[in-house]
Amino acid sequence: MAGKTKANLFLENLQKRAYLSIGRLPKQNIDFNSNIFYEILEKILKSKAPIIKKPEELENLRAGLIELMKSELENIELPTKYENPITYILISKLAKRIEESAEDLSIPIPSRPIIGTLPTGRVNAMAIAVPSSDEFIIVFESELFNFALLLSKALTMSIPFKGTQEKKLTFSYDIAEVTKKIDANPEILNRFRQVLFAYLLEGRPSAAPPYILEEPYMNMAGILIDSMELFVMGHEYGHIINNHFLDKKTITSSLGNENVNEIILDWKQEFEADAIGTKLMIHAMQKNGMDLSMSYWGADFFFSCHEIIERSISILHTGKEENIIIDSHPPVHLRRQNLRDILTSSLPEDVSRGLIKFVITTEQILEILWEKTRPLIHKFYEENKQLAPIWQK
């Protein structure tokens, strides 16, 4: 990219050192076999499928789209030479949608920082002050979106499809029926374990085998991951909107072999960012025609993603699940409850009751998958299985 700023150069150096510290050369090429690449491709194809009747026409469209996407990816201007182009397109589009929501809602955004990815070992994002500068960068864990994408598939596969009523798809959220389906379909649990183990032991959930869901689950997973990604981006914009980064209270954190000045915020600020991020996320989702429950779905799902990794790492480090690793953010169960309380107090009772029941059910589904997987995580601990370098503290 032309005219690199101090923030760009700082991020580039961080990426190089962070990847080298975990034994992988930084990416300088485009991975056209990644889960996210094919997920974007299938979403486009899905939107065209109703007007294309012949299978050969769909295959011709797929081939044409692959070439078009490759051309776009190869020509995108990246913030650094080590940024993953596919992931960067994703986060750029998320940032644009959040900014459009803010504009629609007359919420001013005072600044727009450099945004990128790093192998941070946190299922989250972090803000880092650029040395000798007033700038800061926001970095997302490099595999966060892949992890959430694959986990969303396992979750939606668990929900029994009941058919179509009055032109609407219907699903059962009865936990007894969900459990029955999981027990009867080993692939569901297997897919959940594949992505979790790939992230824990290899540091790359994308190492899990890619697959395309059948409908209607592909559509459900697409809605869920869209909502979750918007919430994660909206949370970071929530900090910017509230000027939380102005004071730049920092602590020294280690990323790879590099010490950085991580901007630390208090719990009140984190809760505020969650609230604004949720507002921006819901608006963006509802612009695409989603109802309130489906729009909010991803925020609650993000907390489960975070919690599953925290629990797993705790067991693999100490043998005890309750020894949850907590960073500068409040524990996820408090963040989850805070948002549910906000929704309960701000919505009509019948609306909030249905929404909360919906997200609690999806939390329970992931809990079922976790409970069936936990014994294997304990076994890994007993066998002294080594976590991927990204998780080594």
Protein Blocks (a to p, Z undefined) as FASTA:
>chain_A
ZZiafklmmmmmmmmmmmmmnopacdfbdcfkbfklmmmmmmmmmmmmmmpmbfklmmmm
mmmmmmmmmmmmmmpccfbfkbcfklmmmmmmmmmmmmmmmmmnopacfbdcddddddeh
pacddddddehiabdcddddfklmmmmmmmmmmmmmmpccebjeehiacddfbfklmmmm
mmmmmmlmmmmmmmmmmmmmnopaklpccdddddfklmmmmmmmmmmmmmmmmmmmmmmm
nommmnopacdddehjaccddddddfklmmmmmmmmmmmmmmmmmmnopafklmmmmmmm
mmmmmmmmmmmmmmmmnopaklccddfbdcfklmmmmmmmmmmmmpcfklmmmmmmmmmm
mmmmmmmmmmmmmmmmmmmmmnopacdfklpZZ
